[in-house]
Amino acid sequence: MNWWLKARAVPALSASVVATNAVGLLMGNAELPVPVLTGQTGHFLVGHLITLLPAVMLLHGMGRGDLRAESVACRPVRKWDAALGAAVAATGAGMAALCYVLGADSIALVLGRNIAGYVGLALLLFPFLGHRIAAVTVAIVPLVCAAAGWRSGGRPEPWAWILYPANSPVAPLITAAIVLVGILTCLTRHDPLRPAP
């Protein structure tokens, strides 16, 4: 277990979750200027972008191991990876919810939701793309949402879940679905370096 914790860089991953929430709360509702390709402009917050860090750190840790050796290991590495991803998503969302309950601005809910959603995407994409391409793909998501995810009136498109306001009842459901599909994919994945038998 110690080798797995070291390979997955769990202390750095934990620090990234705490740092992301702290910086996001300090930045508050600060907006980033992003060009819009379709529709109208909306509010693209720093919290929509910095919440990528835990997902990228998770992918970095998952890519540090020898995937060929891990695929035949007698230890349940896939289950551990899925559990780690679920723990990161739950911790990120839980910390943000706690901060909100203790009086933080509603940006805390956006931070927690987006951390969990990006982690779910990381778990979903890693088996198919590997850690490097999955990290790039996850990093492109907020940019695509910012550039093309707005409807008239500054409302987000239905597929642009990261842009939903903090009080949206739909965004947490979409995020939970992404996390669950990501965990299931991680549990049933094949080695991305070789085709399935």
N, C-alpha and C positions, 0 to 999 in steps of 0.2 A: 504494500500500500504506500509506503514511503516513496518508492521510486515513481509511482504514478503521480503522487502529489507534487513531487519535484518536477517531473516531466511536464505536468499541466500548469506549472507556475501558479499554483493556487494562492500563495501570498500576494503576488503581484495582481492577480485577478481580483482578489478581495479588495485590495487597495484601490483598484480602478473603479469598483462599484461605489465605494465610499467617496472617492474624489469626484466622480461624475455627479453624484447627488449634491455634494458640497458646492462645487463650482456652479452647477446649474441653479442652485438656490441663491447663491451670491449674485449671479448674472440676472436672475429674475426674468422679466419679460423682454430682455434685450433682443432686438431684431437684427437679422443679417440681411443685407441687400442682395437679393438674388434675382437675376433677370427671369421674366416670365415668358414662356413660349406660347401658351394658350390661355384663353380665358382672361381673368383679371388677376391683379396682384392680391396677395393675402399677407398674413403675418407669419414669416418664417423665423422662428425663434432660435436662439443659440441652443436651447434645450432640445430642439429637433435634431441637431447635429452632434453635439458632444455625447449624447447617449449611445453613440456607436462604440465608444471605447471599450466597455465590458465585452461586447460581442466580438470585437477584433482581438482582444486579449484572450478570450476563450478559444477562438480559432487558432491563434498563435500557439497556445498550449496544446491543443489537440493535434497540431501539425508537428510538434517537437518529437513525438514518439515515432518509432518505426512501425508504420501501419501494416507492413507485411508480417512482422513478428507478432504484433498485437492481434492480428486477425486469427492467429492459430494459438494464442495464449490460452492457458487453462483458466486464467483469472477472467472474471466478467468485465473486461475493459469497456465494452459498449455500454453496459449498464452503469458503470461508474461515470462515463462521459455524459450519459443522459441525465444521471442524478446531479452531476456538477452543473450542467446547463439549467436544469430545473431549479437548483439551489440559487444560482446566480440570478435567474429571472425573478424568483420569489423574494430574494433578499433585496434586489433593486427596487421592486415594486413595494415591498413591505417597508423599507426604509423611507421611501418617498411618502407612502401613506401615513406613516408615523409622524413624519415632519409636518404633513398637512394637518393632522389631528392636533399637533402641538402648536399650531398657529402659523405655519408657513403659507405663502401665497399658493394659489392654485397651480402654479407652474410645477409644484412638487408632484402632482398627479400626472402631469404630462411627462415628467422625467421618469417616473416609475413605469408608466405604461410603455414608453418608448424603449427603455432599457430591456424590459421583458420581451417586447416585440422583436427587437433586433437580435436578442439571444435566440429566440425561437427561429428566426430566419437563418442564423448561423448554424444551428443544429440541423435545420432542414437542408441547407445547401452543401454543407461539408461533405456528406457521403457522395455527392454527385460531382462536385467541382474541386475537391481538395481544399486545404486551408488557405492557400494564397488567393486563388480565384474567387473563392467564397467570400473572403474578406473584402476584395475589391467590389464584388457584386453587392454585398450588404452596404458598402459605403456609397454606392451609386443610388441606392433607394431614396435617401432624403433629397438628393439633388434632383432626381426625376420628379419627386413629389413637389419640390419647391418650384420647379420650372413648368410643370404641366399639370399640377394637381389642384388647380383652382377653378371654380365655376364663377358665373356672374354673381356679383354681390360679395365677393371675397370669401365664399364658402368653399370648403374642400370637396373635391370629387369623392364619390363613395369608396374608391380604391385607395385613396391617399390617407390611410389610417393614422399616420404620424402627425398629420396636420389638424386632426379633429381637436376641438377645444376640450379643456379639462372636464367640463360638465357633460360631455357627450356620453350617452348610455351605450352607444354602438361600439365605440373605440375599444373599451375593455373586452367586449365579446370577441371582436376581431383579433385582438392581441392574444387572448386566451386560446383561440382556435389555432393561431400561428404557433404558439408555444407547444400546444398538445401535438400538433402534426409534426413539429420539429423533434419532439421527444420520441414519438413513435418511429419516425424515420431514422433517428440515431440508434434506436434499439434494434431495428431490423436492417440496418445498412449493410452493404457489402464493401469490401476493400476497394477504395476508389482507384487503386493502382492496377487492378486487374479485373477482367470481366467476371461476372458471376457464373458459377458452373451451370 
